[in-house]
Amino acid sequence: MHRFTKPMVTDYKKIRLTSEVQIVMNMDGFGNKELKKSSYNIAISKEPVQFTGVKLFYKNDTQGKNRLYAPHELLKFTPKPIYIQYQ
């Protein structure tokens, strides 16, 4: 599930897990590193459901002097994302 604002997924506790599907709550959206970390903390880490992930955009996240997170930096997030998507 892609999520870049908290209201995009409501009642996350009502999401039922099954053995057939694994849920990755993937933090989506453009922005610099500070915005990405803040969005992850607000919309993902407090409501992870099962697993967490982060989406990075080669073009949109590197405007101006901004740079992408390196994988080792993302793995310091809590909870640690198991999925890193590049676009």
Secondary structure by P-SEA (a helix, b strand, c coil): ccccccccccccccccccccbbbbbcccccccaaaaaaaaacccccccccccbbbbbcccccccccccccaaaaaaccccccccccc
